[in-house]
Amino acid sequence: MSTEARFAAGDWYAVVGEQVTVLLPGSQRERVAALWDLVDAGAGPDAALDALLAGGLSSLEHFALVAHGDDATRLIVRGAPSATVTATAGDSIVSAVPGTAWAERLVTGVTSLRITLTGDGTADHVLTPGIARVSVVELGTPTTTEAVDAPVATSRPDPEPQADPEPTPSPVAEPTPEPVPEPAPEPVPEPVPAPVAAPAPVGLGLEDAPTGETPTVDDWPDRDGQTRAGAPVPEFARPPIPGQELAPEVVSQPVASLVFSTGDVVSVDRTVLVGRAPEARRFSSQDQPHVVTVPSPHQEISSTHLEIRPGAGADHGSAIATDLGSTNGTVLAQPGLEPEELKPGIAVSLIPGAVLDLGDGVTIQVTNP
């Protein structure tokens, strides 16, 4: 079966590795963290199943596990998940019978597999190795005729043979033109001293600032004082980084899509501000950013916590994220890399499959637009 994978956003976790994909409900976050370390290291289905059952089967009412074999696909479902399998031998549905531990099937010749967890959404987001919040997962050939965005490989054509250039004719000397008398110089007006600009008032927007510089972190205060205190961070100058070009406020085509664990999906065609009560005071009225408010029952997320915007210069065509000096920080997990905590004010380029963890159970997955 092809390893092509897609998903519809939801509140279940998908832990995706090279050999196995595990689907767990949102209540199993502790199991998800342990499974990701194991699956990312290349663990097979037996090792993943051992890790799942380590906490006891009674506390794990629902899950699904898919092992991607070369000759056959192994499928285990327990509780709510239901799988529709399309294979050379015909279509079938795999679901657990109430009162049984789980349903297990080993199928050969699988061309596509759709696992429904909650709802019946359209799986139109590309699923890459990592962790995502999902409601439906499809593996293999798409079941619809809609094409899924994918990079197109291009090749450089062989150069056509060039004909021998024709001989260049010898230059013919042109007659020397008669000199033209220069006009008399016009009187130069007296210079007028330039007016002295008044200092910019406190709270001046970016579009009005005399230097065009971005405000410092002091312009993003956590006004309500409700954020749970974390480690102090030093003051910093927010992006652009010195020498890096600033992207336009609005780009013609989105560079990425952001799939929030809350179910929201936002296109990155301009700046996106995320927080418990985000503010957009530095933007002009015609260039307003996307403002996304996320829940934070334990007050771990700052009012204006994170900025994601189209990149410029070397980052042109991709989305970049900047922690805005949040109290408790932002953790970034990129596919194939160790999770890292964003440094306040340092813009980091995001690749499809990256997951941003803001705390309080709120995550953002970066996908292709």
ZINORLIN-V610190 format. One record per residue. PHI is phi as a letter, one per 40 degrees, with the letter a starting at -180 (NA if undefined). NEAR is the number of other ideal C-beta (glycine too) atoms within 8 Angstrom. D_FIRST is the distance of its C-alpha to the first C-alpha in Angstrom with 1 decimal. Layout:
# ZINORLIN-V610190
phi: (PHI,PHI)
near: (NEAR,NEAR)
d_first: (D_FIRST,D_FIRST)
This chain:
# ZINORLIN-V610190
phi: (NA,c,c,c,b,a,a,b,c,a,b,c,c,b,b,b,b,c,b,a,b,b,b,b,c,c,c,b,c,c,c,c,c,c,c,c,d,c,c,c,c,g,c,c,c,c,c,c,c,d,c,c,c,c,c,g,c,c,c,b,c,b,a,a,b,b,b,c,c,c,b,a,b,c,b,b,b,b,g,c,d,b,b,b,b,b,b,c,c,h,c,a,b,b,a,c,c,d,g,b,c,a,b,b,a,b,b,b,g,c,b,a,a,b,b,c,b,a,g,a,c,c,c,b,b,c,b,b,d,i,b,b,b,b,b,a,b,b,b,g,c,d,c,b,c,c,c,c,d,a,c,b,c,b,b,c,c,c,c,c,c,c,c,c,c,c,c,c,c,c,c,b,c,c,c,c,c,c,c,b,c,c,c,c,c,c,c,c,c,c,c,b,c,c,c,c,c,c,c,c,c,c,g,c,c,c,c,b,c,c,c,g,c,c,c,c,c,c,c,b,c,c,c,c,g,c,c,c,c,b,c,c,b,c,c,a,c,c,d,c,c,d,g,c,c,c,c,d,c,b,b,c,b,d,c,a,b,b,b,c,c,c,h,c,b,b,c,c,b,a,c,b,b,b,i,c,a,c,b,b,c,c,b,c,c,c,b,c,c,c,b,b,c,b,c,a,c,b,f,c,c,c,d,b,c,a,b,b,a,c,c,b,g,c,c,d,g,b,c,b,b,b,c,c,g,c,c,b,g,b,b,b,b,c,d,g,b,c,d,b,c,c,c,d,g,b,c,b,c,b,b,d,g,c,b,b,b,c,g,f,g,c,b,b,b,c,b,c,c)
near: (10,7,6,9,12,12,14,12,12,13,9,13,14,14,13,12,11,5,10,13,13,13,15,12,11,9,4,11,9,7,12,12,8,9,14,10,8,11,15,8,6,8,11,9,11,6,9,15,10,8,12,13,9,6,8,7,6,4,6,13,5,9,15,13,16,12,11,11,7,2,4,8,14,12,16,12,16,13,8,7,15,10,14,11,15,11,12,6,5,5,7,9,8,10,9,11,6,4,3,7,5,8,11,7,9,8,11,10,7,13,10,13,15,12,16,12,15,8,9,4,9,6,12,7,13,11,11,9,9,11,12,13,14,15,13,16,15,14,15,11,8,12,7,5,4,6,5,9,6,5,3,4,4,4,4,4,4,4,5,4,4,5,4,4,5,4,4,5,4,4,4,4,4,4,4,4,5,4,4,5,4,4,4,4,4,4,4,3,4,3,4,4,4,4,4,4,5,4,4,7,5,3,6,7,10,10,7,6,11,5,4,5,6,10,10,9,11,7,9,11,6,11,7,7,5,6,15,8,4,6,4,3,7,5,6,11,6,11,11,9,7,4,3,12,6,7,9,5,6,6,10,3,6,9,12,14,13,17,13,15,9,7,8,8,9,10,9,15,10,12,10,14,14,12,15,14,9,13,9,9,7,8,13,8,5,4,10,8,11,8,9,12,7,12,7,11,5,7,10,10,15,13,14,11,14,14,12,14,13,13,15,10,7,5,11,8,5,12,14,14,14,15,14,15,11,15,9,10,12,13,10,15,10,9,10,4,7,3,8,7,8,13,6,12,12,10,12,9,9,14,9,10,12,13,13,14,11,15,11,11,7,14,12,13,14,15,12,8,10)
d_first: (0.0,3.8,6.4,8.7,10.7,14.0,16.8,20.2,23.1,24.7,26.5,23.7,22.4,18.8,18.7,15.7,15.2,13.0,12.1,12.9,13.7,17.0,18.7,22.5,25.4,27.9,30.4,28.4,28.9,30.4,27.4,25.2,27.3,27.1,23.4,22.8,24.8,22.9,19.3,20.4,21.8,18.5,19.0,16.7,16.3,19.7,21.6,20.3,21.3,24.6,25.3,24.5,27.0,29.6,31.4,31.6,29.6,32.5,32.0,28.3,28.2,24.8,21.5,17.7,15.5,11.7,10.8,7.6,8.0,7.3,8.2,8.0,7.7,11.3,12.9,16.6,18.7,22.5,24.9,24.2,20.4,18.8,15.2,14.2,11.2,10.3,9.2,10.9,13.7,14.5,14.4,15.7,17.0,17.1,20.3,22.9,26.2,29.2,31.0,28.1,26.7,23.1,20.5,17.8,15.1,12.8,10.4,8.8,7.1,5.5,5.3,7.0,9.1,12.6,14.9,18.6,21.1,24.2,25.0,22.8,22.5,20.5,17.6,18.9,19.0,16.5,15.5,15.9,16.5,19.7,21.3,21.4,23.2,21.1,21.5,18.1,14.7,11.7,8.1,5.8,8.2,11.7,13.5,16.7,18.1,19.2,18.0,17.0,19.3,18.0,20.3,21.2,21.9,25.4,27.3,31.0,32.6,35.1,38.6,40.8,43.9,46.9,50.2,53.2,55.0,58.3,61.3,62.4,66.0,68.6,69.4,72.5,74.8,75.3,78.7,79.4,79.7,82.8,82.6,82.1,84.1,82.2,82.6,84.7,82.5,82.1,83.3,80.6,80.5,81.1,77.8,77.0,75.7,72.2,72.1,70.9,67.8,68.1,65.7,62.5,62.9,60.7,57.4,57.3,54.0,51.9,52.8,56.5,56.7,58.9,56.6,53.2,52.1,49.7,51.5,51.3,49.8,53.1,52.3,49.5,51.5,50.1,52.8,52.4,52.8,50.3,47.6,47.4,48.8,46.7,47.5,49.8,48.4,50.7,51.5,49.5,49.3,46.3,44.2,44.6,44.8,47.9,47.0,43.8,43.9,43.5,41.0,42.3,42.7,40.3,37.7,36.7,32.9,31.3,29.9,27.6,27.1,28.2,26.5,29.2,28.8,31.5,29.2,30.9,29.0,31.3,31.0,32.6,34.9,37.9,38.9,37.4,39.7,38.4,40.7,42.5,45.1,44.3,47.1,47.0,50.6,50.2,48.5,50.6,50.4,48.6,45.9,45.0,41.7,39.1,40.5,38.1,39.8,37.9,39.3,40.7,42.4,43.4,44.5,42.2,41.2,44.0,45.4,44.0,41.3,38.8,38.7,35.6,36.4,35.3,35.9,38.4,39.3,36.6,34.5,34.7,31.6,30.4,31.6,34.0,35.1,38.6,39.9,43.3,45.1,43.7,45.5,42.5,40.2,36.5,33.7,30.9,27.5,25.7,22.2,22.8,26.5,28.9,30.1,33.5,36.3,37.3,40.9,43.1,43.6,41.1,38.4,34.9,32.2,29.0,25.4,22.5,21.3,24.8,26.4,30.2,31.9,35.4,36.3,37.1,33.4,33.0,30.0,28.8,25.3,25.3,22.7,22.8,25.4)
